[in-house]
Amino acid sequence: MSSFHESQLEQAFVELFQKEGYDYVYGECILRDTRDVILYDDLRFYLRKKYKTDHITEDEINRVIARLETSDGGGVYAENVEALRLLQEGFSLKRTNPKLPNLHIYPIDYTEVDNNELGKNNIFKFVNQLVIDGEHHRIPDGIVFVNGLPLVVLEFKNAIKQNTTIENAFKQLTVRYRRDIPKLFRYNAFVVISDGVNNKVGSLFAPYEFFYGWHKVEATDSILDGAFDTMFTMMRGLFRKERLLDVLHNFIYLPDTPKDEDKIVCRYPQYFATTQLFNNILKHSRLNPDGDGKGGTYFGATGCGKSYTMLFLARQLMRSKKLSSPTIVLITDRTDLDDQLSKSFLNATKFIGDKTIVQVESREKLKEHLEKRTAGGVYLTTIQKFEESTGLLSNRANIICISDEAHRSQAGLGQKTTITEKGVKHHYGFAKYLRDSLPNATYVGFTGTPLDNTLDVFGPIVDRYTMTEAVADEITRKIVYEGRAAKIMIDSVKVKEIELFYDQCKQEGASDYQIEESKKMMTRIDVILNDPDLLAKIAQDIVEHYEKRIEEGSTVLGKAMIVCSSRSIAWNLYQAIIHLRPEWAEIKECIEGETLSEKERKEIKPMPRIAMVITRDKDNDSDELYNLLGNDEYRKTLDKQFKEEKSNFKIAIVVDMWITGFDVPSLDTMYCFKPLQMHTLIQTISRVNRVYPGKEKGLVVDYCLLYTSPSPRDTR
């Protein structure tokens, strides 16, 4: 795409919208009060036509408009949430004639998408240079109206003009226009910023870093085949009439109780993953006579927003008539459900469309919930509830099981054999017991590592989004690898031991014998890694490396994670580090040079610079270690404080906790002192690939030859 002058860019968008079938009107040609943001003639015309057979009256039309304009106040965000819910779900109108039942009003006719009758009722219009008066006189470059309601605002900048960037367009919309003409954004779905070369979409309330391009027209397109016209892909992929209505209706998540100004507008990978999975579930559901229950596998790069993809999918499933109002069972392999995924679901009753969203404490409780209903409900549980066979939970076919990180624990339909001191033991994997419990359910797997046994359980990959694509789209940050094993591990024997471990694990446990042998190998490696001289060298190198990054300004907030192979190694390494830097163990309100406001003091607690995030072992821990680790409440405090920007807690030492399902966007440094198998490796190092202002990359410092494993890895 060549560079545009701003007027040329505006005209290019006019022509593209016309190609998509939008009516085009120059703003000055619309006779109206410049304080109005609704095109009332269009809205009235739509309502008359849509509800003609219901004999809607002019008085009722006036009351519909009044309802759309009525606000409880609370600022731009609160009004936007209020209005969008009306646009997504509609509302009930009491009829002028009391003998008539209430009429449910949909300001947007979404049935046109289902019935392939686009344009029958809905009025799509693109308007440029429309004068709007509020606190000040403003003229947005472009506005998309549907039925007279301003759904999308576009702002253009000249790509070749010095000192003018697409970020200036972002600031103009989110600062100046939001402040001066707030009424324009009451009905806003999302905003667009463009300089012709870069074209990005985002929520009015999102930081600039969370504005993204729409880089596909269809799910089967590839963004890695070479250069692509982002203006074209956005127009065809997002502003196609049926696509725009679908996004507005199903792909803008507004939490029940927002923490800040939370509003999630789907990115194109989330949209296509959801639609592909939904269609595949419809095809393979056990409700069909020939359905096999394999709803499919989604391979999504860690950090690309799978939690929200699950939310979007849950909404689609719950609203589907073909699935008979299904019950959704969301399964993770984490024992602690107090994570981002569960918090998002528990805060999404309005979006999903079901008031029953419950964390299930036991199999018995799950069975009780399922027996009480024949449809609906969302239940969050862990795969650990299915460690052994305990009988049938439900034989309903309208149950959808969505499995998070399905590769790690939910495979294994076949029998396994383990040789113990007491003899030969036969058992099955979680997947077998889960399917025995819910034999007619349809299963969907989300994974960052699609292993063969995952596909056997959930069915083939129906959509994928790789780490390379995520980095290219700037949805995640690139991961830079720095190998320092050679500097520390002088003893070649130790290196060979670790390499042998990777060789034995490369098949991901092809047999029970290999699994047992790899466990023995891991034990031997732990002995090697726990050598006091080696730990002293590792501690010295970490301290020097970390302090140098702080000094050089190479880290945005100094957040780092040290991943250890075992509890013992973690404890010994912690002591070695504190021996070098005893001040890091001191409890402080915040780091030197920072000051906390009164509000921040309520949220940010005094903490040490470095802490271990490990559960207690009451039988084997020394008193010193036991007291240092703290109880469950203390670990929750560690979790919260590590996410606080100004907290003194900067360095976390972990073994198994926090290496999956734990997101701290500011975390940009990981010291890995743990041999990792392929899927665990990807999940672990992906802790540092999240987007954060000022963060250009995530750094993995490797002390254990992560890259000696022959398995291919995409970490670019």
C-alpha positions, 0 to 999 in steps of 0.5 A: 500500500503506497502512502497517502495524503490525509484527503486521499486516504479519506477518499480511499476509505469512502470508495472501500466502504461503497464497495462493501455496499455502504451508502456514502454521504458527505457530512455537510450534506446532512441537515441536522443539529450539530449537537446530535450524534444520531441520524434520526431519519435513518433510525425512524425509518429502520424502526418503522420497517422492522416492526411494521407487522407489529404495527409500531406507532410513532409514539412508540418509536419516540419512546424507543429513541428516548430509551436509547438516549437515556443515561444514568450518567457515570461518564463516557465508559459507563454510558458506552457499556449501558448503550452497547448492552441495549444494542447487543441484547435489545430491550422490552418496550411497553406498548401504547395499547395496553392490550398488546404484549410488550415488544422486544426492540432490537436497534440492530437487526441481527437476524439478517446475518442468519437469514442472508437478507443483509440490507432488508432492514438495516441501513449501513452508512459511511459519513465523513467530515461530520461536524459535531459540537460538544465542549468544542467544535470537532470534525471526525474523519469518518463515522460508520452508522448502522440504523443512524447509530454511530458505531465506529469512528475512524481517524486518519493521519498522513503517513509521510507527514513529519512528526505525525504518526498513527499514534497521533490519531489514537490520541486524537480519538481517545483524548481530545474527541473523548473529552470534547464530544463524548456523546459520539462514543455512547454507541461506539463499538470500536475505533479505527486509526489509519495512515494508509500503511498501518490500520488498527482497530481497538476499544476507545478505552484501551491503551495504544499497545492494544490496538491491532490490525485485522490481517485476514479476510477469511480463516484460511488466509495466511499472514506469513505469505508476504506483504499484505494490504492491511487496509483491504484485509480490514475492510473485507475482513471486518467491515463486510456487513455481516461480519461487522454485525457479528462482531458487534453482537457477539465479539465485544465483551463487557464484564459484569463488574469492570475493574477499570474501563474494561472492554474487550474487542475481539482480534481477528485470531479470536474471531476466526478461532471462535467461528471455526470451533463453533461450526465444527462443534455443530457438525460433530455434536452428539446431538447429531445422529452421526456426531462423534463428540470431537469438537476439535482442537484450537492451537493458539500461541500462549499469550494470544488471548485464549481466555477471551476466545473461550468466552466468545465461544461460550456465548456462541454456544449458549445462544445456539438453538441447534445445541438445545441450550447446552451446559458448558463444563470448562476444565483446566488442569490447575488446582487453583481456579483463582486465575484469569480464566475463571475470573473472566467467566465468573464476571461474564454472566450477562455476556454469556447469557446465563446467570449460572456460572459456578466454580465446582468444588468436587465431582459430587457437586458437579453431578448434583448441578448436572442432575438438577438441570437439562440445559444451560449453566457453566461449570468451572472445574479441574481435571484433577476431579477425574483422577479415577473412575467414580461413575456416570455424571450425566449422559446428556448430549447437550454438554460441551466440555471445553478443556484449557491447556488440553495437551498437558493432562487431558490426553490418555484414553488408552490403558497405562501400565506402571511397575511398582514395588507392589507389582504391576498397576493398570490405570488410565489417563484423565481423559478416559475417566472424564469421558466415562463420566460424560459419555455423550458430551462434545469435547473441545481442546485449547492448547499451545502445543498440539501433541498427537494424543491431544488430537486423538482425544479432541479431534483435528486442529480446526484453527491455529495461531502461531507464536510467529504470527502473534509476534508479527501482529504485535499481539505478543512480544518476541522472545530473545534467548541468551544461553549462559550454560557454557559460562557456568557449567564448566564440567562437560559431564553435567552438560552431557547428563542434561542432553541425555535427559532431553533425548529421552524425553523428546518423544513425550513419554511414548511408553510407560517405561520411557516415562519412568526412565525420564523420571529417574533421569530427572532425579539424577539431574537434580543432584547435578544442579543442586551442587553448592559450587554450581549454585553459587556460580548461578547466583552470582551470574543472576545477580550481576546479570539482573543488576546490569539490566537495571543499570542499562534500563533494559527492563521496564520494571525489573520484574524477573522470574527464576525457574528452578528444577526442584524445591531443594534447588530453589531454596538453596539458590535463594540462600545463595542469592541472599548471601550476595544481596542480603538487602533483597530480603528486607521488607520495604514499601517500594523500591528506592526512588519511588513514592506511593500515593495514599491510594497506592498504599492501600493496594501495595504492601511492604515486600522483599525484593525477592521471594519464593513462590512454592507451597509448604511441605509440612513434613519435610521443610525446615522451620526456616523454609516453612516460615519463609514460604508462608500460607495460602493467603501469603501466596495470594499476596505474592500473586497480587503484589508481583502484578503491582508496578510499584511493589518492591517484590521484583524477583520470583523464584518458582518451581511449578507454580506461576509457569502456566496460566499466570500473566504479568505483562511487565515481566520481561526477564526469565532465568531458567535453571530447569530442564524442560520438555517441549510443551512445558518449555513453550508454556514457561518461556511464554510468561515473558511475551506479554505486551506492556508499554515500553516492553520490546521483548522478553528475555530468557536466560538459559542455564540448562541448555533449553535448546539442546532438545531436538523438538522444533520451537517457534520463539521468534 
